[in-house]
Amino acid sequence: MSAFSILLLTANPDVQAQFTLAFPQASITINSDHLTLSTDPPNPPFDAVVVESPEGQGHAIALPAYVDPTQTLVIAGSPATLIRALQMFQQLCRSTYAMQNGKTRDLSLEDYIDLKIGDFVRGMQSGAAKNLHPMLISAVERPLIASALRETQGNQIQAAELLGLNRNTLRKKISDLHIPLQRKRAKTAHNP
């Protein structure tokens, strides 16, 4: 499979850096404007063209003659708009790939958390929520501790070691987060 090919027309170093970081496997051609580009069409053609345009001039962008907007993804806007579009595109790509392939387990933990927390933060922002940090830490900490306890079959010393916590700290968190404890009971021998 050939690399994704992007033509990035912007002089803004922040936009250039964001796109370069976001698409490390892509072939990215960066120019400050279309006037300094070669007039020869690239082979293969660009998959996407991203153009920085002054505020309010999104429809009046100049594309190289060889770019067919009916065959190429064209994104135009201010630097802030381009970065927002990039972030939305990344989110869409990750979630679409994961959902289509049933491979949410193949995402890195950081990507999966980013995917889920992004949805959560967007939902909370529309409700004008505050203090998201403690809320999210609690939401992540509770299932993490519960999983460690399940893995160690309720052994708090082993769970604390697995989590890298002091046993007393773990006990306090279990109490504060209302995590139910399920201890294995010792089997009693029945003599007939």
N, C-alpha and C positions, 0 to 999 in steps of 0.2 A: 504494500500500500504506500503510495507516495505521500510526502509531507503536505500538510495544508499550507497553501501559499497566500500570503497577505501583503497587500500594498498599503502602507501607512503613510499618508500625506499630512504631516504635521511637523512643526518646528518645536513643539512643546516637549521638553525632555521628560516631564512627568508622564505624559501619555505614552511616549516611546518606551519608557521603562516599564510601565504597567503592562503594555502589550507584550513586550519581550519576556517578562516574567510569567505572564499568563499562558503564553504559547511557546514553551521551550522547544518543542518538537517541530514547530512550524518554520517555514521559510518566510522570513519577514523582510521586505524591501522597504526601507525608510527614506523618505525624501521630504524636504521642507514644503515643496509644492509640485504640481504637475509639470511646470515649465522646465524643470531640470531633469526630467525623466528621459530615458531613451525613447525614440519614436518607434523603435522596433517592438512588436508585441512579444511578451515573454512566452516561452514554451516550457511547460504548459501555462495556460492563462491563469491569472490570479483567481483564487476562490472567493476572496473578499477584498474590498477596497474600503479603507477607513479614511475619511477626510475631515480635517478640522476646518470648520467654516465659521466666519464671524457670526456673532449673535444675530438671529433674525434672518440669516441668509441660507438656511438649510436647503432650500430648493434651487438656489443659484450657485451650485457648485460646479467647478470645472473638472471634468474627468479626462484622462488620456483617451485619445480617439479609439484605441483598441479595446477599451473596457466597454462591454455590452451590459448595461444595467439589467437587462432581462435574463442574463445568464450568470451574473455575478452579484453576490451580496454586497450592497453599498450602504455604508453607515456614515452619516454626516452630522456634524454638530459641534458645539463648543467643546473645549477640553473636558469640562465637567460632565457634559452629556456623553462624550465618548467613553469616559471611565465608567459611568453608570451603565452604559450599554454593554461594556465589557463584562462588568460584574454580573449583570443579568444573563448574558450569554453563557458565562462560565457556570452559573447556577443551573441554567436550563440544560446545558450539556451534561453536567454531572447527574442531575436527577433523571433526565431522559435515559441516559445510558444505564443507570442503575435500575430503573423501573422496567425498561424494555428487556434487559438481559437477566433480570432477577438477581443481579449481582451486587446488592448493597453490601454483602459481606466482602466483596473484592475491593471496595473502596478502602483507603487508609482510614484509620480511626479519626485522624484530624479532618479529612475530607467529609466523612460521614457526620461528625459532630458539627462541622461548619454548615453542612446541608440542613441538618435538623435545627440547629440554633438560629440559622438565618431565617427560617420560616417562623420560629417562635418569636424572635425579636421583631420581625415585620408585623406579626399579629399583635404583639404587645404595644408597639409604637402607635398603631391605629387606635388603641384604647387609652393612649396617653399614660401608660404605666411608668412608674418610677422605681428605682432601686432594683434594677434587673440583675445586677451582679450577685447579691446575696440570694436572690430567688433562683438564679440558674445554678449557682454553686450547690445549693440545697437539692435542686432537682437532679443534679449529676451525682452528688455525694451519696444520697440515699440508695439508689440502685447499685452503686459501686460497693458500698459497705455490705448491702444485702447479698450481693453476688459473692463477695469474699467469705461471708459467713456460710453461705450454701456450699461453697467450694471446700471449706474446712470443716464442714458438717457441724457448724455451730461453735467450734473451738475458737474462743476469742483471742487466745494467745497467738495461735497460728494466723488468724485473720489479721490481727494487729501487725504481725511481722510481714505478712503478705502486702499489706497496705503501706507499711513504713510508718506506722503510728505507734505511740505509746499505748499500752493496754488500757490505762485509765482514760486517755483521750478517746479511744475507741468506745469504751463504755459510756462516756458522756455523750458522744455522737449518737450512739444507739438509742439512748434515752431521749435526747433532744429531737431526734428525727423520727421517733416513734417506730423504730424498726422492731418487728416481732422476732423473738428468739425462739428457735426450734432446736432444742437440745436432744441429742440422741440419749435415750434412756438405756441404762445398763440392763441387760437381760438377766432376769432372775431365774435361777434353776429351780424347777419344780421337782420335788421328790415325791413319788406316789406313796 
